Amino acid sequence: MVDINEVAENIFMLDDQLYSIPKWGSVYLINEKRKALVESGPATSAEVVIDGIRSIGVMAEDIAYIIVTHIHLDHAGGAGVLLRDMPQAQVVVHHKGARHLVYPEKLVSSMAKAQGKEALVRCGEVVPIEQERVQSVSDGDTIRLSDKQVLRFIDAPGHAPHELCIYESRNQGLFTGDAVAVSLSEGEVFLPFQPPPNFDLEQNNNTIKKLMEVKAKAIYYSHFGVSNKVEEDLQLALDKLQVWHDIVIQAINEGTFDSVAEKLIAQARAELEPLRKIEPLYDYVANIHLPLVAAGHIKYYQEKRGSPCNELEEG
Ligand SMILES: [Zn+2]
């Protein structure tokens, strides 16, 4: 039984049981005259997604768009598999990511390098998508799904250079992918998301500030669920990034940069207690996700500011 909720008018959230973990990955169905999925999930979630769509009463054959917020495999990796059941569908993606859906080899090897081969096993097969079925979009582009539902794409770099946020006009909500944060257990656990190899702190901060100007009424997170505390969440995302930044700056000033990963992981792990009620989610976030984002955060300083970061000053 797929966990499904109608989270706003004509918008359904499916728990895609990402990596077989409950309440970690959200896929959304926008059920208008023309129907769109936001995120495909990885191939290992494809069956759950198809079942979920059917139980909402929508035929997979009627899906017009699979929109991916970015091309990381947990968001887009299953699109090629889903297309087999969705003969009408186009995959909509940031123009910087489009090529990698057609030729996924580099995307797959980059994920293996950043996260290890186990990550590829968790995501499953990545089926290349025919060029004609990929529609690349840029900042400001729109797609009309019905008279009342127009989607507007917002360039949202930081987490990844190929990230988009999507504003939907019917409910004035915002699909943020991984651009803002990970919000788990109904916001009880709220973490920034800084993956290697391309996390950029400055761009992420600028993206969050840009999203503040949108004045959306809801955020639809990809990890996980919906929040109506938009302003509060966006400010919290900036504050949390600042906490991570301050820890790195302090380590550099103290000459302890070599051990900063442990400090970053420890401060975040202390906030995970509310996840204990979902043991697989706790285990994944504590033992796989946090070391990953600590590595991504640190890589930003090493690359942007020059290793070994001795000249980095606060400000
Ligand atoms: Zn991502």
Residues whose N, C-alpha, C, O or C-beta is under 5 A from the ligand:
A	BS01	ZN	H72 D178
